[in-house]
Amino acid sequence: MLLFGHPFIASERFYHVEDVDMIFHTPSNSTLYAEFNEASLELFEHMQKNSLNYAVKVADVEELIYAESLGATYIIVGSDLAKNGQKIAENYLFDAKILVEIEDKKEIEVMAYEGIDGVIFPNAIIHVNS
């Protein structure tokens, strides 16, 4: 299981960007993070075209499938979508890993029993200022 932002485990950080220009304010080779919406399609296409590692936060199954098709490295879901999202990812052999947003270390065990690829704590996401 992947753990991002856990206080005991060193891990990479995700840099929250909202447009292509914000990418230039992140460290090189960093993992980018964006929330799925139609306004971000140009951003996703840029990241995919340039082979950048990025995570996409999605709200539903349709967005989950789009995120995979757009080449996301990680797809971040809420706990309500975790089990079905992971099942879809496994069924369709997604390249992206499914991460579930959690607030408390106790949630790790629940996600482990569900077979989720990984979890991400809020402190793993750094907001980029343009």
N, CA and C atoms as a LAMMPS dump frame, in Angstrom:
ITEM: TIMESTEP
0
ITEM: NUMBER OF ATOMS
390
ITEM: BOX BOUNDS ff ff ff
-5.0000000000000000e+02 5.0000000000000000e+02
-5.0000000000000000e+02 5.0000000000000000e+02
-5.0000000000000000e+02 5.0000000000000000e+02
ITEM: ATOMS id mol type element x y z
1 1 1 N 0.843 -1.183 0
2 1 2 C 0 0 0
3 1 3 C 0.885 1.241 0
4 2 1 N 0.526 2.186 -0.847
5 2 2 C 1.256 3.448 -0.915
6 2 3 C 0.723 4.407 0.15
7 3 1 N 1.633 5.095 0.813
8 3 2 C 1.259 6.072 1.845
9 3 3 C 1.888 7.409 1.506
10 4 1 N 1.067 8.43 1.328
11 4 2 C 1.56 9.769 1.029
12 4 3 C 1.12 10.724 2.142
13 5 1 N 2.081 11.424 2.713
14 5 2 C 1.779 12.393 3.758
15 5 3 C 1.644 11.811 5.142
16 6 1 N 1.985 10.546 5.321
17 6 2 C 1.933 9.922 6.65
18 6 3 C 3.071 10.483 7.491
19 7 1 N 2.82 10.78 8.767
20 7 2 C 3.868 11.394 9.592
21 7 3 C 5.093 10.497 9.841
22 8 1 N 4.961 9.191 9.716
23 8 2 C 6.075 8.279 9.974
24 8 3 C 6.854 7.908 8.72
25 9 1 N 6.265 8.126 7.556
26 9 2 C 6.824 7.629 6.303
27 9 3 C 7.178 8.797 5.38
28 10 1 N 8.425 8.861 4.973
29 10 2 C 8.827 9.889 4.005
30 10 3 C 8.207 9.542 2.657
31 11 1 N 7.649 10.549 1.997
32 11 2 C 7.023 10.303 0.7
33 11 3 C 7.09 11.558 -0.153
34 12 1 N 6.843 11.364 -1.427
35 12 2 C 6.819 12.507 -2.324
36 12 3 C 5.619 13.387 -2.003
37 13 1 N 5.726 14.635 -2.398
38 13 2 C 4.642 15.594 -2.233
39 13 3 C 3.987 15.824 -3.592
40 14 1 N 2.752 16.242 -3.564
41 14 2 C 1.991 16.542 -4.761
42 14 3 C 1.818 18.058 -4.82
43 15 1 N 2.057 18.642 -5.977
44 15 2 C 1.976 20.095 -6.137
45 15 3 C 0.691 20.45 -6.882
46 16 1 N -0.203 21.11 -6.158
47 16 2 C -1.519 21.468 -6.693
48 16 3 C -1.385 22.612 -7.687
49 17 1 N -1.719 22.323 -8.935
50 17 2 C -1.667 23.332 -9.991
51 17 3 C -3.054 23.459 -10.611
52 18 1 N -3.333 24.655 -11.106
53 18 2 C -4.633 24.893 -11.716
54 18 3 C -4.536 25.249 -13.194
55 19 1 N -3.316 25.556 -13.651
56 19 2 C -3.123 25.839 -15.068
57 19 3 C -1.674 25.536 -15.445
58 20 1 N -1.382 25.562 -16.73
59 20 2 C -0.064 25.193 -17.239
60 20 3 C 1.024 26.105 -16.666
61 21 1 N 0.745 27.401 -16.542
62 21 2 C 1.753 28.338 -16.033
63 21 3 C 2.212 27.997 -14.618
64 22 1 N 1.325 27.438 -13.798
65 22 2 C 1.684 27.1 -12.417
66 22 3 C 2.714 25.976 -12.353
67 23 1 N 2.783 25.156 -13.384
68 23 2 C 3.754 24.053 -13.403
69 23 3 C 5.178 24.594 -13.284
70 24 1 N 5.433 25.766 -13.861
71 24 2 C 6.767 26.357 -13.842
72 24 3 C 7.188 26.827 -12.447
73 25 1 N 6.255 26.811 -11.493
74 25 2 C 6.552 27.201 -10.115
75 25 3 C 6.685 25.978 -9.201
76 26 1 N 6.874 24.814 -9.807
77 26 2 C 7.054 23.583 -9.032
78 26 3 C 8.461 23.054 -9.257
79 27 1 N 8.969 22.256 -8.316
80 27 2 C 10.284 21.647 -8.529
81 27 3 C 10.263 20.719 -9.746
82 28 1 N 11.403 20.601 -10.419
83 28 2 C 11.457 19.691 -11.565
84 28 3 C 11.209 18.263 -11.096
85 29 1 N 10.614 17.49 -11.957
86 29 2 C 10.287 16.084 -11.689
87 29 3 C 9.319 15.881 -10.53
88 30 1 N 8.568 16.903 -10.18
89 30 2 C 7.606 16.746 -9.091
90 30 3 C 6.323 16.113 -9.615
91 31 1 N 5.548 15.56 -8.708
92 31 2 C 4.243 15.019 -9.061
93 31 3 C 3.228 16.142 -8.895
94 32 1 N 2.484 16.394 -9.949
95 32 2 C 1.502 17.465 -9.948
96 32 3 C 0.143 16.925 -9.523
97 33 1 N -0.716 17.818 -9.103
98 33 2 C -2.051 17.457 -8.616
99 33 3 C -3.039 18.463 -9.153
100 34 1 N -4.171 17.99 -9.661
101 34 2 C -5.233 18.88 -10.126
102 34 3 C -6.576 18.202 -9.889
103 35 1 N -7.579 19.014 -9.699
104 35 2 C -8.929 18.497 -9.553
105 35 3 C -9.567 18.423 -10.934
106 36 1 N -10.329 17.355 -11.162
107 36 2 C -10.943 17.176 -12.474
108 36 3 C -12.062 18.177 -12.675
109 37 1 N -12 18.878 -13.798
110 37 2 C -13.101 19.692 -14.296
111 37 3 C -12.789 20 -15.755
112 38 1 N -13.802 20.36 -16.489
113 38 2 C -13.607 20.582 -17.924
114 38 3 C -12.646 21.724 -18.211
115 39 1 N -12.561 22.692 -17.311
116 39 2 C -11.636 23.811 -17.497
117 39 3 C -10.183 23.351 -17.415
118 40 1 N -9.933 22.192 -16.813
119 40 2 C -8.57 21.681 -16.651
120 40 3 C -8.131 20.752 -17.775
121 41 1 N -8.954 20.535 -18.774
122 41 2 C -8.6 19.599 -19.844
123 41 3 C -7.309 19.999 -20.556
124 42 1 N -7.102 21.278 -20.793
125 42 2 C -5.863 21.739 -21.428
126 42 3 C -4.662 21.41 -20.542
127 43 1 N -4.823 21.578 -19.246
128 43 2 C -3.759 21.244 -18.293
129 43 3 C -3.438 19.755 -18.354
130 44 1 N -4.453 18.894 -18.339
131 44 2 C -4.233 17.451 -18.394
132 44 3 C -3.559 17.041 -19.696
133 45 1 N -4.001 17.622 -20.797
134 45 2 C -3.399 17.305 -22.092
135 45 3 C -1.935 17.718 -22.127
136 46 1 N -1.609 18.867 -21.525
137 46 2 C -0.217 19.329 -21.46
138 46 3 C 0.627 18.352 -20.631
139 47 1 N 0.111 17.942 -19.485
140 47 2 C 0.867 17.029 -18.622
141 47 3 C 1.059 15.678 -19.304
142 48 1 N 0.026 15.189 -19.987
143 48 2 C 0.143 13.913 -20.677
144 48 3 C 1.142 14.022 -21.829
145 49 1 N 1.033 15.064 -22.627
146 49 2 C 1.909 15.256 -23.783
147 49 3 C 3.374 15.359 -23.377
148 50 1 N 3.625 15.935 -22.195
149 50 2 C 4.991 16.132 -21.716
150 50 3 C 5.445 15.045 -20.746
151 51 1 N 4.693 13.966 -20.659
152 51 2 C 5.026 12.803 -19.817
153 51 3 C 5.313 13.187 -18.37
154 52 1 N 4.481 14.063 -17.824
155 52 2 C 4.639 14.48 -16.435
156 52 3 C 3.847 13.542 -15.534
157 53 1 N 4.364 13.314 -14.329
158 53 2 C 3.617 12.543 -13.342
159 53 3 C 2.583 13.455 -12.712
160 54 1 N 1.33 12.997 -12.679
161 54 2 C 0.318 13.826 -12.051
162 54 3 C -0.827 12.994 -11.487
163 55 1 N -1.462 13.594 -10.488
164 55 2 C -2.611 13.001 -9.825
165 55 3 C -3.837 13.836 -10.15
166 56 1 N -4.958 13.162 -10.309
167 56 2 C -6.216 13.846 -10.57
168 56 3 C -7.22 13.442 -9.503
169 57 1 N -7.794 14.447 -8.857
170 57 2 C -8.864 14.181 -7.895
171 57 3 C -10.173 14.126 -8.674
172 58 1 N -10.917 13.027 -8.493
173 58 2 C -12.174 12.841 -9.21
174 58 3 C -13.327 12.698 -8.224
175 59 1 N -14.535 12.961 -8.738
176 59 2 C -15.721 12.905 -7.889
177 59 3 C -16.628 11.717 -8.192
178 60 1 N -16.464 11.109 -9.372
179 60 2 C -17.356 10.01 -9.735
180 60 3 C -16.675 9.063 -10.724
181 61 1 N -17.375 8.006 -11.091
182 61 2 C -16.813 6.97 -11.962
183 61 3 C -16.484 7.521 -13.346
184 62 1 N -17.338 8.369 -13.883
185 62 2 C -17.068 8.937 -15.198
186 62 3 C -15.739 9.689 -15.197
187 63 1 N -15.509 10.533 -14.185
188 63 2 C -14.257 11.273 -14.088
189 63 3 C -13.073 10.336 -13.861
190 64 1 N -13.288 9.25 -13.134
191 64 2 C -12.25 8.241 -12.9
192 64 3 C -11.77 7.667 -14.237
193 65 1 N -12.692 7.334 -15.097
194 65 2 C -12.346 6.773 -16.404
195 65 3 C -11.651 7.809 -17.274
196 66 1 N -12.112 9.053 -17.236
197 66 2 C -11.453 10.116 -17.989
198 66 3 C -10.02 10.317 -17.51
199 67 1 N -9.826 10.32 -16.193
200 67 2 C -8.484 10.541 -15.629
201 67 3 C -7.509 9.473 -16.11
202 68 1 N -7.95 8.234 -16.154
203 68 2 C -7.1 7.161 -16.661
204 68 3 C -6.8 7.379 -18.14
205 69 1 N -7.812 7.729 -18.901
206 69 2 C -7.625 7.949 -20.334
207 69 3 C -6.718 9.132 -20.628
208 70 1 N -6.66 10.097 -19.711
209 70 2 C -5.804 11.268 -19.874
210 70 3 C -4.383 11.037 -19.344
211 71 1 N -4.095 9.816 -18.885
212 71 2 C -2.734 9.461 -18.513
213 71 3 C -2.312 9.801 -17.099
214 72 1 N -3.26 9.975 -16.188
215 72 2 C -2.901 10.278 -14.793
216 72 3 C -2.057 9.153 -14.196
217 73 1 N -1.103 9.533 -13.359
218 73 2 C -0.284 8.562 -12.634
219 73 3 C -1.062 8.02 -11.445
220 74 1 N -1.771 8.926 -10.772
221 74 2 C -2.596 8.594 -9.611
222 74 3 C -3.98 9.181 -9.817
223 75 1 N -4.986 8.457 -9.34
224 75 2 C -6.349 8.973 -9.333
225 75 3 C -6.787 8.996 -7.876
226 76 1 N -7.159 10.178 -7.417
227 76 2 C -7.52 10.364 -6.012
228 76 3 C -9.033 10.403 -5.889
229 77 1 N -9.545 9.564 -4.997
230 77 2 C -10.987 9.456 -4.789
231 77 3 C -11.304 9.636 -3.31
232 78 1 N -12.56 9.926 -3.028
233 78 2 C -13.034 9.947 -1.649
234 78 3 C -13.336 8.536 -1.2
235 79 1 N -13.52 8.357 0.085
236 79 2 C -13.765 7.01 0.614
237 79 3 C -15.042 6.397 0.065
238 80 1 N -16.02 7.226 -0.328
239 80 2 C -17.273 6.71 -0.87
240 80 3 C -17.1 6.037 -2.239
241 81 1 N -16.056 6.402 -2.958
242 81 2 C -15.795 5.841 -4.289
243 81 3 C -14.654 4.819 -4.271
244 82 1 N -14.028 4.647 -3.121
245 82 2 C -12.811 3.832 -3.026
246 82 3 C -12.986 2.406 -3.539
247 83 1 N -13.892 1.673 -2.967
248 83 2 C -14.034 0.249 -3.3
249 83 3 C -14.405 0.049 -4.775
250 84 1 N -15.417 0.762 -5.253
251 84 2 C -15.825 0.613 -6.651
252 84 3 C -14.774 1.161 -7.602
253 85 1 N -14.12 2.248 -7.23
254 85 2 C -13.054 2.803 -8.067
255 85 3 C -11.905 1.832 -8.227
256 86 1 N -11.516 1.19 -7.132
257 86 2 C -10.432 0.211 -7.182
258 86 3 C -10.83 -0.993 -8.032
259 87 1 N -12.071 -1.433 -7.884
260 87 2 C -12.558 -2.579 -8.656
261 87 3 C -12.538 -2.258 -10.158
262 88 1 N -12.977 -1.065 -10.528
263 88 2 C -12.967 -0.652 -11.931
264 88 3 C -11.527 -0.591 -12.446
265 89 1 N -10.632 -0.023 -11.647
266 89 2 C -9.217 0.085 -12.044
267 89 3 C -8.609 -1.295 -12.288
268 90 1 N -8.931 -2.24 -11.441
269 90 2 C -8.402 -3.595 -11.604
270 90 3 C -9.043 -4.299 -12.794
271 91 1 N -10.339 -4.131 -12.969
272 91 2 C -11.05 -4.78 -14.06
273 91 3 C -10.547 -4.307 -15.428
274 92 1 N -10.281 -3.011 -15.535
275 92 2 C -9.838 -2.448 -16.809
276 92 3 C -8.321 -2.254 -16.89
277 93 1 N -7.608 -2.814 -15.916
278 93 2 C -6.145 -2.785 -15.906
279 93 3 C -5.58 -1.37 -16.057
280 94 1 N -6.083 -0.463 -15.226
281 94 2 C -5.589 0.919 -15.234
282 94 3 C -4.096 0.939 -14.953
283 95 1 N -3.389 1.851 -15.592
284 95 2 C -1.997 2.114 -15.244
285 95 3 C -1.925 2.974 -13.985
286 96 1 N -2.911 3.837 -13.792
287 96 2 C -2.938 4.735 -12.632
288 96 3 C -3.208 3.95 -11.356
289 97 1 N -2.645 4.444 -10.267
290 97 2 C -2.91 3.887 -8.941
291 97 3 C -4.053 4.67 -8.304
292 98 1 N -4.915 3.977 -7.603
293 98 2 C -6.039 4.61 -6.904
294 98 3 C -5.59 4.982 -5.495
295 99 1 N -5.735 6.259 -5.164
296 99 2 C -5.415 6.754 -3.825
297 99 3 C -6.69 7.295 -3.199
298 100 1 N -6.863 7.035 -1.924
299 100 2 C -8.027 7.532 -1.197
300 100 3 C -7.583 8.614 -0.229
301 101 1 N -8.307 9.719 -0.246
302 101 2 C -8.035 10.805 0.698
303 101 3 C -8.481 10.369 2.088
304 102 1 N -7.587 10.477 3.049
305 102 2 C -7.96 10.16 4.424
306 102 3 C -7.439 11.254 5.349
307 103 1 N -8.019 11.33 6.53
308 103 2 C -7.63 12.326 7.537
309 103 3 C -6.931 11.68 8.729
310 104 1 N -7.254 10.426 9.007
311 104 2 C -6.79 9.765 10.225
312 104 3 C -6.055 8.467 9.897
313 105 1 N -4.979 8.193 10.628
314 105 2 C -4.199 6.97 10.41
315 105 3 C -5.042 5.704 10.567
316 106 1 N -6.099 5.77 11.355
317 106 2 C -6.951 4.607 11.57
318 106 3 C -7.651 4.16 10.281
319 107 1 N -7.783 5.066 9.333
320 107 2 C -8.449 4.731 8.074
321 107 3 C -7.575 3.851 7.176
322 108 1 N -6.289 3.788 7.452
323 108 2 C -5.38 2.962 6.642
324 108 3 C -5.822 1.507 6.658
325 109 1 N -6.158 1.004 7.826
326 109 2 C -6.567 -0.398 7.953
327 109 3 C -7.814 -0.686 7.119
328 110 1 N -8.786 0.206 7.167
329 110 2 C -10.018 0.023 6.394
330 110 3 C -9.69 -0.046 4.906
331 111 1 N -8.853 0.856 4.439
332 111 2 C -8.495 0.882 3.019
333 111 3 C -7.662 -0.342 2.629
334 112 1 N -6.849 -0.828 3.549
335 112 2 C -6.056 -2.035 3.28
336 112 3 C -6.985 -3.234 3.083
337 113 1 N -7.999 -3.372 3.921
338 113 2 C -8.955 -4.467 3.769
339 113 3 C -9.751 -4.36 2.472
340 114 1 N -9.925 -3.149 1.965
341 114 2 C -10.64 -2.939 0.708
342 114 3 C -9.739 -3.18 -0.505
343 115 1 N -8.428 -3.347 -0.283
344 115 2 C -7.504 -3.602 -1.379
345 115 3 C -7.128 -2.361 -2.168
346 116 1 N -7.236 -1.199 -1.536
347 116 2 C -6.95 0.068 -2.196
348 116 3 C -5.44 0.204 -2.405
349 117 1 N -5.039 0.783 -3.556
350 117 2 C -3.618 0.933 -3.878
351 117 3 C -2.869 1.793 -2.864
352 118 1 N -3.508 2.863 -2.373
353 118 2 C -2.81 3.735 -1.445
354 118 3 C -3.72 4.789 -0.851
355 119 1 N -3.143 5.539 0.088
356 119 2 C -3.876 6.621 0.749
357 119 3 C -3.043 7.897 0.702
358 120 1 N -3.743 9.019 0.805
359 120 2 C -3.064 10.301 0.809
360 120 3 C -3.676 11.188 1.887
361 121 1 N -2.794 11.739 2.722
362 121 2 C -3.206 12.675 3.758
363 121 3 C -3.158 14.092 3.171
364 122 1 N -3.95 15.007 3.701
365 122 2 C -3.986 16.379 3.164
366 122 3 C -2.618 17.067 3.126
367 123 1 N -1.752 16.776 4.091
368 123 2 C -0.455 17.464 4.127
369 123 3 C 0.5 17.018 3.03
370 124 1 N 0.11 16.04 2.222
371 124 2 C 0.942 15.611 1.087
372 124 3 C 0.747 16.525 -0.118
373 125 1 N -0.258 17.395 -0.041
374 125 2 C -0.568 18.277 -1.173
375 125 3 C -0.134 19.697 -0.843
376 126 1 N 0.749 20.213 -1.67
377 126 2 C 1.274 21.573 -1.495
378 126 3 C 0.608 22.474 -2.535
379 127 1 N 0.006 23.548 -2.067
380 127 2 C -0.642 24.497 -2.989
381 127 3 C 0.411 25.432 -3.569
382 128 1 N 0.433 25.5 -4.877
383 128 2 C 1.417 26.309 -5.608
384 128 3 C 0.844 27.702 -5.825
385 129 1 N 1.655 28.697 -5.551
386 129 2 C 1.268 30.073 -5.845
387 129 3 C 1.885 30.476 -7.169
388 130 1 N 1.079 31.072 -8.024
389 130 2 C 1.609 31.464 -9.328
390 130 3 C 2.217 32.847 -9.285
